[in-house]
């Protein structure tokens, strides 16, 4: 499935922070893609573990986007801005392509869905089995994992986007840092009239470290960011209802994990800094709300 002179230009942008060896594996998998024309970027969040030096020494064909500080998920915005491709595959450093034809299959999915701004991939675990922890679509994975369908979510580190649509939407909102930025972006893209698609044609493997356990940061940022997403994207009544539901869910999860203090900090900080969310508010249309 090699490219031709008429193929859509594509960029692979891999996000990295302090994981040099994981980045190396991701770049090797990206370099092995048979599609052309293809550009590969490494977007580094100011790592100090030799990641940038490794890219320069071992991957001279890769364009390194070296950021002066760690801006977490918003670094993907810099990768998309720097990309020359019309379609940009955005991957985390621990997400690997599984075949040399994954990029070609992703481009074909966009051709099947001309209104799609994003194509989300099937995410497998290290064992090659569907990763349920990474399934964020509003359908039962047991029934739908093998089917292509329109969804309502953007899997930030395992998807591809149309560059122009992504940039026109504003990309990932930097204050989130990490957590819920894909949900926020999804609603803005949907409200702009785009489709979001899940496709099993591209299967990537998430090489999550089994020794890593959820930290208090997750309960803090997910609580804070859920409130901000509601304030940025919903009409007042819907925002209040969404916040109440999300706080109930996060409160329950935090209590089970012994992280109520992190949950409380998230609520306090979301309330204190609600102004920045409200200043960037763009409430979705009623049509988009019905669609969701």
C-alpha positions as CSV (number, residue, x, y, z in Angstrom):
1,X,0.0,0.0,0.0
2,X,2.6,2.5,-1.1
3,X,1.8,6.1,-1.8
4,X,1.8,7.8,-5.2
5,X,2.5,11.3,-6.5
6,X,-1.2,12.1,-5.9
7,X,-1.3,10.8,-2.3
8,X,-2.4,13.2,0.4
9,X,0.6,14.5,2.4
10,X,0.7,13.0,5.9
11,X,2.6,13.9,9.0
12,X,3.1,11.6,12.1
13,X,3.6,13.7,15.2
14,X,4.7,11.8,18.3
15,X,4.4,13.5,21.7
16,X,7.2,12.8,24.2
17,X,8.2,13.7,27.8
18,X,11.0,11.9,29.7
19,X,10.6,8.6,27.9
20,X,13.6,8.3,25.5
21,X,13.4,4.5,25.0
22,X,9.6,4.6,24.3
23,X,10.1,7.4,21.9
24,X,12.8,5.5,20.0
25,X,10.4,2.5,19.6
26,X,7.6,4.8,18.4
27,X,9.9,6.5,15.9
28,X,11.0,3.2,14.5
29,X,7.4,2.1,14.0
30,X,6.6,5.4,12.3
31,X,9.7,5.2,10.1
32,X,8.6,1.7,9.0
33,X,5.4,3.1,7.4
34,X,5.3,2.5,3.6
35,X,3.1,5.5,2.9
36,X,4.4,8.5,0.9
37,X,4.7,11.4,1.1
38,X,5.3,11.1,4.8
39,X,6.8,13.4,7.4
40,X,7.7,12.4,11.0
41,X,7.9,14.8,13.9
42,X,9.0,14.3,17.5
43,X,7.4,16.8,19.7
44,X,9.3,17.0,23.0
45,X,8.0,18.6,26.2
46,X,11.4,19.8,27.4
47,X,12.7,16.4,28.4
48,X,16.0,16.1,30.3
49,X,16.6,12.4,29.8
50,X,18.4,12.6,26.5
51,X,15.3,12.3,24.3
52,X,16.2,15.3,22.1
53,X,19.8,14.2,21.7
54,X,18.6,10.7,20.8
55,X,16.3,12.0,18.1
56,X,19.1,14.2,16.6
57,X,21.7,11.4,16.7
58,X,19.6,8.4,15.7
59,X,16.8,9.9,13.5
60,X,18.3,12.7,11.4
61,X,15.3,12.4,9.1
62,X,12.9,13.2,11.9
63,X,11.9,16.8,12.5
64,X,12.4,17.6,16.2
65,X,10.0,20.1,17.7
66,X,11.8,20.9,21.0
67,X,9.6,22.9,23.4
68,X,11.2,25.1,26.1
69,X,8.9,23.8,28.8
70,X,6.5,21.0,29.5
71,X,3.0,22.1,28.3
72,X,1.6,18.5,28.4
73,X,-1.3,17.9,26.0
74,X,-1.1,21.3,24.4
75,X,2.2,20.3,22.9
76,X,0.2,18.4,20.3
77,X,-1.0,21.8,19.0
78,X,2.6,22.7,18.3
79,X,3.1,19.4,16.4
80,X,0.1,20.0,14.2
81,X,1.2,23.6,13.5
82,X,4.6,22.5,12.5
83,X,3.3,19.7,10.3
84,X,3.4,19.9,6.5
85,X,0.9,17.1,6.0
86,X,-2.8,17.7,5.3
87,X,-3.5,14.8,7.7
88,X,-1.7,14.6,11.0
89,X,-1.4,11.3,13.0
90,X,-1.0,12.3,16.6
91,X,0.5,9.6,18.8
92,X,1.8,9.3,22.3
93,X,5.3,8.0,22.8
94,X,4.0,4.6,24.1
95,X,1.5,4.1,21.2
96,X,2.9,1.9,18.3
97,X,1.7,1.2,14.9
98,X,1.2,-2.5,14.4
99,X,1.7,-2.8,10.6
100,X,3.6,-0.8,7.9
101,X,0.3,0.1,6.3
102,X,-1.4,1.8,9.2
103,X,-1.0,5.3,7.8
104,X,-2.3,4.2,4.4
105,X,-5.3,2.7,6.1
106,X,-5.9,5.8,8.1
107,X,-5.9,8.0,5.0
108,X,-8.3,5.6,3.3
109,X,-10.7,6.0,6.3
110,X,-10.6,9.8,5.7
111,X,-11.4,9.2,2.0
112,X,-14.5,7.1,3.1
113,X,-15.6,9.9,5.4
114,X,-15.0,13.2,3.7
115,X,-16.7,15.1,6.5
116,X,-14.5,13.6,9.2
117,X,-12.1,15.9,11.0
118,X,-10.7,13.1,13.1
119,X,-10.3,9.3,12.7
120,X,-9.8,7.4,16.0
121,X,-7.9,4.2,16.0
122,X,-8.5,0.8,17.7
123,X,-6.2,0.7,20.8
124,X,-4.8,-2.6,21.8
125,X,-3.0,-3.4,25.0
126,X,0.6,-4.7,25.2
127,X,-0.9,-8.2,24.9
128,X,-2.6,-7.4,21.6
129,X,-6.1,-7.5,23.0
130,X,-8.5,-4.6,22.9
131,X,-7.7,-2.1,25.6
132,X,-10.9,-1.4,27.4
133,X,-9.3,1.3,29.6
134,X,-8.8,3.3,26.3
135,X,-12.3,2.7,24.9
136,X,-14.1,6.1,25.1
137,X,-16.8,5.7,22.5
138,X,-20.6,5.6,23.3
139,X,-21.0,2.0,22.1
140,X,-20.4,-1.4,23.5
141,X,-16.9,-2.5,22.6
142,X,-17.9,-6.2,22.5
143,X,-20.3,-5.4,19.7
144,X,-18.7,-2.4,18.0
145,X,-14.9,-2.7,18.2
146,X,-14.7,-4.3,14.8
147,X,-17.0,-1.8,13.1
148,X,-16.4,1.6,11.7
149,X,-18.8,4.3,13.0
150,X,-19.3,7.9,13.8
151,X,-18.4,8.7,17.4
152,X,-18.3,11.7,19.7
153,X,-14.8,11.6,21.1
154,X,-11.2,12.3,20.1
155,X,-8.5,9.9,21.4
156,X,-5.7,12.4,21.7
157,X,-2.7,10.1,21.5
158,X,-4.2,7.5,19.1
159,X,-5.9,9.4,16.2
160,X,-5.4,11.4,13.1
161,X,-6.9,14.8,12.2
162,X,-7.3,17.0,9.2
163,X,-4.8,19.7,10.0
164,X,-6.9,22.7,8.9
165,X,-10.0,21.6,10.9
166,X,-7.9,21.0,14.0
167,X,-6.2,24.4,13.8
168,X,-9.5,26.2,13.1
169,X,-11.0,24.6,16.2
170,X,-8.2,26.0,18.4
171,X,-6.8,22.6,19.2
172,X,-6.3,21.5,22.8
173,X,-7.0,24.1,25.4
174,X,-3.7,24.6,27.2
175,X,-5.1,25.2,30.8
176,X,-6.3,21.6,30.9
177,X,-2.7,20.4,30.9
178,X,-3.8,16.8,30.8
179,X,-7.2,15.2,31.0
180,X,-10.5,15.7,29.1
181,X,-8.9,17.8,26.3
182,X,-10.1,15.3,23.7
183,X,-13.7,15.6,24.9
184,X,-13.5,19.4,24.8
185,X,-12.0,19.4,21.3
186,X,-14.6,16.8,20.1
187,X,-17.5,19.0,21.0
188,X,-16.0,22.0,19.2
189,X,-15.3,20.0,16.1
190,X,-18.9,18.6,16.1
191,X,-20.3,22.0,16.6
192,X,-18.3,23.2,13.6
193,X,-20.1,20.6,11.5
194,X,-17.4,17.9,11.3
195,X,-17.7,14.2,11.9
196,X,-15.6,12.1,14.3
197,X,-15.0,8.6,13.2
198,X,-13.8,5.4,14.9
199,X,-12.1,3.0,12.6
200,X,-10.8,-0.5,13.3
201,X,-8.7,-0.3,10.1
202,X,-5.9,1.2,12.1
203,X,-4.8,-0.8,15.1
204,X,-2.2,0.6,17.5
205,X,-0.7,-0.9,20.5
206,X,-0.6,1.0,23.8
207,X,2.5,-0.1,25.6
208,X,1.3,1.1,29.0
209,X,3.7,0.4,31.9
210,X,2.1,-2.1,34.2
211,X,3.9,-0.8,37.2
212,X,2.3,2.7,36.9
213,X,-0.6,3.3,39.2
214,X,-3.1,6.2,39.1
215,X,-1.8,9.1,41.1
216,X,-3.7,11.8,42.9
217,X,-3.1,14.0,39.9
218,X,-5.6,12.0,37.8
219,X,-8.4,12.6,40.4
220,X,-7.5,16.2,40.7
221,X,-7.2,17.1,36.9
222,X,-10.2,15.0,35.8
223,X,-12.4,16.7,38.4
224,X,-11.1,20.2,37.6
225,X,-11.2,19.7,33.8
226,X,-14.7,18.1,33.8
227,X,-16.0,21.4,35.3
228,X,-14.1,23.5,32.8
229,X,-15.3,21.5,29.8
230,X,-18.9,22.0,30.9
231,X,-18.4,25.7,31.4
232,X,-16.7,26.1,28.0
233,X,-19.0,24.1,25.9
234,X,-22.5,23.8,27.4
235,X,-25.4,26.3,27.8
236,X,-26.0,27.3,31.4
237,X,-28.7,24.7,32.3
238,X,-26.9,21.9,30.6
239,X,-23.6,22.9,32.2
240,X,-25.0,22.7,35.6
241,X,-26.5,19.3,34.9
242,X,-23.3,18.0,33.4
243,X,-21.2,19.3,36.3
244,X,-23.5,17.7,38.9
245,X,-23.3,14.3,37.1
246,X,-19.5,14.5,36.6
247,X,-18.9,15.5,40.3
248,X,-21.0,12.6,41.4
249,X,-19.1,10.2,39.3
250,X,-15.7,11.6,40.2
251,X,-16.6,11.9,43.9
252,X,-17.5,8.2,43.9
253,X,-14.4,7.2,42.1
254,X,-12.2,9.3,44.3
255,X,-13.7,8.0,47.5
256,X,-13.1,4.4,46.3
257,X,-9.5,5.2,45.6
258,X,-8.9,7.2,48.8
259,X,-8.4,10.4,46.8
260,X,-11.1,12.7,48.2
261,X,-8.5,15.3,49.0
262,X,-7.4,15.5,45.4
263,X,-11.1,15.6,44.3
264,X,-11.7,18.5,46.6
265,X,-8.7,20.4,45.3
266,X,-10.0,19.9,41.8
267,X,-13.4,21.4,42.7
268,X,-11.8,24.3,44.5
269,X,-9.3,25.1,41.7
270,X,-12.0,24.7,39.0
271,X,-14.2,27.2,40.8
272,X,-11.4,29.7,41.5
273,X,-10.3,29.7,37.9
274,X,-13.7,29.3,36.3
275,X,-13.2,32.8,34.7
276,X,-10.7,31.6,32.2
277,X,-13.1,28.8,31.1
278,X,-16.0,31.2,30.8
279,X,-14.0,33.8,28.9
280,X,-13.3,31.1,26.2
281,X,-16.9,29.8,26.3
282,X,-18.4,28.8,23.0
283,X,-21.7,27.0,23.9
284,X,-22.6,24.3,21.4
285,X,-25.7,24.7,19.4
286,X,-28.9,22.9,20.3
287,X,-28.5,20.8,17.2
288,X,-25.1,19.6,18.4
289,X,-26.4,19.0,21.9
290,X,-29.2,16.8,20.4
291,X,-26.7,15.0,18.3
292,X,-24.7,14.1,21.4
